[in-house]
Amino acid sequence: MRLSIRVHNIADAVEQLRHFAPPGMAHAAEDVAQEELGPDVDEETVEIAAAALYIRTALHVVARSQRYTAASEPLPHKAITDAQGEALWWLQVQRAYTATAAERAGSLLGTSTLTSQE
């Protein structure tokens, strides 16, 4: 039960970060993750890296006390049916987040895809 509550709290927190990420952020993060990881990497690994980059970038915006008038799209829905599976997903995202340099957040915000939509 506690695991389910914690997983739900994490998902809610990430949902709230949508207001600190510009429209297009989820797609831009996925594009960057795919480009950096290469074409031979499986889709789940790309999604994990993209989620970590999305979170890192949104938290970068929070630290700058900035908020966008339009929220970004949510992260893609995961086909996970239980709390344990979702906890494992978020653990992988946390590992990718830790490996993601803070500088990447600022550089992602500067991409032409996002700056034209602010």
C-alpha positions in Angstrom: 0.0 0.0 0.0 2.8 2.4 0.9 4.5 1.7 -2.4 1.4 2.5 -4.3 1.0 5.8 -2.5 4.6 6.8 -3.1 4.4 5.9 -6.8 1.2 7.9 -7.1 2.9 10.9 -5.4 5.8 10.8 -7.8 3.5 10.6 -10.8 1.5 13.6 -9.4 4.7 15.6 -8.9 5.8 15.0 -12.4 2.4 16.0 -13.6 2.7 19.3 -11.8 6.1 19.9 -13.5 4.1 20.3 -16.8 3.5 23.9 -15.9 7.3 24.5 -15.7 8.1 23.0 -19.1 7.2 24.7 -22.3 4.9 23.1 -24.8 6.8 20.6 -26.9 9.1 19.6 -24.1 8.2 15.9 -24.0 8.7 15.5 -27.7 11.9 17.5 -27.7 13.3 15.4 -24.8 12.4 12.3 -26.7 14.1 13.5 -29.8 17.3 14.5 -27.9 17.3 11.1 -26.1 16.9 9.2 -29.3 19.7 11.2 -31.0 22.1 10.7 -28.1 21.4 7.0 -27.5 21.4 6.1 -31.2 19.0 4.2 -33.5 19.8 0.8 -32.1 18.5 1.5 -28.6 15.1 0.0 -27.5 12.1 2.3 -27.2 11.8 1.8 -23.4 15.4 3.0 -22.8 14.7 6.1 -24.9 11.5 6.8 -23.0 13.3 6.5 -19.7 16.1 8.9 -20.8 13.5 11.3 -22.2 11.5 11.3 -18.9 14.7 12.0 -17.0 15.6 14.9 -19.3 12.1 16.3 -19.1 12.1 16.3 -15.3 15.6 17.7 -15.2 14.7 20.5 -17.5 11.4 21.3 -15.8 13.2 21.5 -12.4 15.8 23.8 -14.1 12.9 26.1 -15.0 11.5 25.9 -11.4 14.9 27.0 -10.0 14.7 30.0 -12.3 11.3 30.8 -10.8 9.8 30.7 -14.3 6.4 29.4 -15.3 4.9 29.0 -18.7 1.4 30.2 -19.5 0.7 26.9 -21.4 1.6 23.6 -19.9 3.6 21.1 -21.8 2.1 17.9 -22.9 2.3 15.1 -20.4 4.9 12.4 -20.6 3.6 9.5 -22.7 1.4 7.0 -20.9 3.1 3.8 -19.8 1.4 0.4 -20.1 2.2 -0.5 -16.5 -0.6 -2.3 -14.6 0.7 -2.4 -11.0 2.5 -0.3 -8.4 5.6 -2.5 -8.4 6.1 -2.2 -12.1 5.6 1.6 -12.0 8.1 1.8 -9.0 10.6 0.0 -11.1 10.0 2.4 -14.0 10.5 5.5 -11.8 13.7 3.9 -10.3 15.1 3.6 -13.8 14.1 7.2 -14.5 15.8 8.3 -11.3 19.0 6.5 -12.4 18.9 8.2 -15.8 18.1 11.6 -14.1 21.2 11.2 -11.9 23.3 10.5 -15.0 21.9 13.6 -16.8 24.0 16.7 -16.5 22.3 19.8 -15.3 23.7 21.7 -18.3 21.6 19.6 -20.7 18.5 21.1 -19.2 19.5 24.6 -20.2 20.6 23.5 -23.6 17.3 21.7 -24.3 15.4 24.9 -23.3 17.4 26.7 -26.0 16.4 24.5 -28.8 14.5 26.1 -31.7 11.6 23.7 -31.3 10.9 25.1 -27.8 11.9 28.8 -28.1 9.4 29.3 -31.0 6.6 28.1 -28.7 7.2 30.1 -25.5 
